[in-house]
Every structure is written in C-alpha cells, then in structure tokens.
C-alpha cells in the first residue's frame, strides 16, 4: 500500500477550474486502480500554509539557540515542520495547478518554501546538494490558457519547469506532466481539449 499526497493549488472550484476538474478525474482513476492506497488531500488555498517571514526566521533562530519560541513563531514553525514531515512520509505526489503569470500560483510557491528543508528533503554534501527523496514519483497536472509546450511560449513557461526542478532537486526524478492548454486561446475547442486531457490523465493514473 502506498501513501499519496494530492496537492491542489487553485482557489476555484472543480466545476470552474480546468486543472481541478482534470485532476479529479485523475484521482478517480487512480483510486479505482489502487483501492488500497491512502490518499491525503492538501488544498493550498484552504489549509494553513505559512509564508517564510520575519517570525519564521526569528523562530528558527531561537530553535538553533535552544530558546523557547514565541506564540506566533511557534504556530508557523510547527506547521512548516508538519508540512515537510508529511511530504517526506508519502510515496507519491500529485500536484494540480493552473499557470498563473507564466508560473504557479503564490500558495504553491509558499508551499515549496515550506518543504524545501535542508536535512529533510535535501542535504548539502562536499559534492554539492543531494536530494533525499529518491525512489518517489510525482505527476503535475497543469492547465494553461495559451500554448506553451512548443514554439516561443516554451521558453517562458516557468510553472511545470519550476516544479520539475524543485522535485528533481529533492531527489524525485520520476516526474510526469499532464498539460491542458489552449482552451482560452480558442474557447470553442475547450470541451475537446478537456476531454483529451482527461483521457491522458486516466492513462497516466493507471500507470502511476
């Protein structure tokens, strides 16, 4: 039995979000194929994701000196520790995000800041940084209104590239992407684009 973390980074509903609706079909297919796996859902726009701010840095400083944390520091530092421990403990990751401003939404970046922790998801060695999450795998389901897989757009797409780089840095080298794109460029083709993406998502889920 595997542990799976299903991470969504979109404030919209499944009904109004292309990425979330395709992600829901992926999850349905995955659960059908792997009924005994434990799926943990994390909504980055509903669950508490601390920002790395002055209180977090001061809290980390107090911890390094074995000092008691202040109330605000404690809440944030303990939640960050909880998030990174959860990320380390699972076997598979499913990220579901839209493309916003060529990248991922701010809460996705805030979450990445929480889980990129030296000593837990990576470490520094004499040969350079080393990922500690080897053997795990991930899928990124991303919706893009325009076209960014090929041509000039591919050079400025920073969302899927960003998550792949982050995951690779932490040792997760098996990363697949399900990309939904072009539905805002030509709304008349949106249903067809969505259906094709769902078919792809189900195929990937059956092998994940």
C-alpha positions in Angstrom: 0.0 0.0 0.0 1.4 3.4 -1.0 0.7 6.8 0.5 -0.2 9.5 -2.0 -0.3 13.3 -1.4 -2.8 15.1 -3.7 -1.9 18.8 -3.7 -4.1 21.4 -5.2 -3.1 25.0 -5.7 -6.2 26.7 -7.1 -8.8 28.8 -5.3 -11.5 27.9 -7.9 -14.0 25.0 -7.6 -13.7 21.8 -9.6 -16.5 22.9 -11.8 -14.9 26.2 -12.8 -11.3 25.0 -13.0 -9.8 23.1 -15.9 -6.9 21.8 -13.9 -9.0 20.7 -10.9 -11.6 19.0 -13.0 -9.0 17.0 -14.9 -7.2 16.4 -11.5 -10.4 15.0 -10.1 -10.7 12.5 -13.0 -7.1 11.5 -12.5 -7.7 10.8 -8.8 -10.9 8.9 -9.5 -9.0 6.6 -12.0 -6.0 6.3 -9.6 -8.3 5.2 -6.7 -10.0 2.7 -8.9 -6.7 1.2 -10.0 -5.2 1.3 -6.4 -8.1 0.9 -4.0 -5.8 0.1 -1.0 -3.6 3.2 -1.3 -4.0 6.0 1.2 -4.7 9.4 -0.5 -4.1 12.5 1.6 -5.6 15.7 0.1 -3.9 19.1 0.7 -5.7 22.2 -0.5 -3.1 25.0 -0.5 -5.8 27.7 -0.6 -7.8 26.2 2.4 -5.1 24.6 4.6 -2.7 26.7 6.6 0.5 27.3 4.6 2.8 29.8 6.4 4.8 32.3 4.5 8.5 32.4 5.3 8.6 35.7 7.1 10.3 37.5 10.0 8.6 35.4 12.6 9.7 32.2 10.9 13.3 33.3 10.7 13.3 34.5 14.3 11.7 31.2 15.4 14.4 29.2 13.6 17.0 31.4 15.3 15.5 30.7 18.7 15.4 26.9 18.0 19.1 27.0 17.0 19.9 28.5 20.4 17.6 26.1 22.3 15.3 29.0 23.2 11.5 28.9 23.7 9.5 30.0 20.7 7.1 32.9 20.9 3.4 32.2 20.2 3.4 33.5 16.6 6.7 31.8 15.9 5.6 28.5 17.3 2.4 28.4 15.2 4.3 29.0 11.9 7.4 26.9 12.6 5.4 23.9 13.9 3.2 24.0 10.8 6.1 24.1 8.5 7.7 21.1 10.2 4.4 19.3 10.0 4.1 20.0 6.2 7.6 18.9 5.4 7.3 15.7 7.6 4.1 14.9 5.7 5.8 15.4 2.4 8.7 13.2 3.4 6.4 10.4 4.6 4.4 9.8 1.4 5.5 7.8 -1.6 3.8 9.7 -4.5 2.9 13.3 -5.2 0.1 14.7 -7.4 0.3 18.5 -8.0 -2.7 20.1 -9.6 -2.2 23.8 -10.6 -3.1 26.4 -13.2 -0.5 28.5 -14.9 -0.6 32.0 -13.5 1.7 34.7 -14.9 3.8 32.1 -16.6 4.4 30.2 -13.4 2.4 28.7 -10.5 0.0 30.4 -8.0 1.6 32.1 -5.0 0.4 29.5 -2.5 2.2 26.8 -4.5 5.4 28.7 -4.2 4.7 29.3 -0.5 4.3 25.5 0.0 7.5 24.8 -1.9 9.3 27.2 0.5 8.0 25.1 3.4 9.0 21.7 2.1 12.4 22.7 0.7 14.2 22.0 4.0 17.9 21.0 4.4 18.3 17.8 6.3 14.8 16.6 5.5 14.2 16.8 1.7 17.8 17.5 0.7 21.2 17.9 2.2 24.5 19.6 1.5 27.5 17.4 0.8 31.1 18.0 -0.3 29.9 17.2 -3.8 27.0 19.6 -3.6 23.3 19.3 -2.7 21.8 15.9 -2.7 18.0 15.1 -2.8 16.8 12.8 0.0 13.5 11.7 -1.6 14.9 9.2 -4.1 12.6 6.5 -5.3 9.4 8.5 -5.1 7.5 9.8 -8.0 5.2 12.7 -9.0 2.7 13.9 -11.5 2.0 17.6 -12.3 -1.4 18.4 -13.8 -1.3 21.9 -15.2 -3.9 24.0 -17.1 -2.6 26.8 -19.4 -5.0 29.0 -21.3 -2.5 29.5 -24.2 0.1 27.3 -25.9 3.4 26.9 -24.1 4.6 23.3 -25.0 6.2 24.3 -28.3 7.4 27.4 -30.0 8.2 30.8 -28.4 5.9 30.0 -25.4 8.0 27.1 -24.3 10.9 29.4 -23.4 8.8 31.4 -20.9 6.8 28.6 -19.3 8.0 28.6 -15.7 5.4 26.6 -13.9 5.9 23.0 -14.9 9.6 23.6 -15.3 9.7 25.0 -11.8 8.0 22.1 -10.1 10.1 19.6 -12.1 13.3 21.4 -11.0 12.2 21.5 -7.3 11.2 17.8 -7.3 14.4 16.8 -9.1 16.4 18.8 -6.5 14.8 16.9 -3.7 15.6 13.6 -5.4 12.2 12.9 -7.1 13.4 12.1 -10.7 10.3 10.2 -11.9 8.0 13.2 -12.8 5.3 13.1 -15.4 3.2 16.0 -16.6 -0.4 16.2 -17.8 -0.8 19.5 -19.6 -4.1 21.1 -20.6 -3.5 24.1 -22.9 -5.1 26.3 -25.5 -8.7 26.4 -24.1 -8.6 30.2 -23.5 -7.0 30.8 -26.9 -9.8 29.1 -28.6 -12.8 28.6 -26.2 -14.8 26.7 -28.9 -12.3 23.9 -28.6 -12.3 23.9 -24.8 -14.5 20.8 -24.4 -12.4 18.8 -26.8 -9.2 20.0 -25.1 -10.6 19.0 -21.7 -11.8 15.5 -22.9 -8.4 14.8 -24.4 -6.7 15.9 -21.2 -8.9 13.6 -19.2 -8.1 10.7 -21.4 -4.4 11.4 -20.9 -4.8 11.8 -17.2 -6.6 8.5 -16.8 -3.9 6.7 -18.8 -1.2 8.3 -16.6 -3.1 7.4 -13.5 -3.5 3.8 -14.5 0.3 3.5 -14.7 1.2 5.8 -11.7 
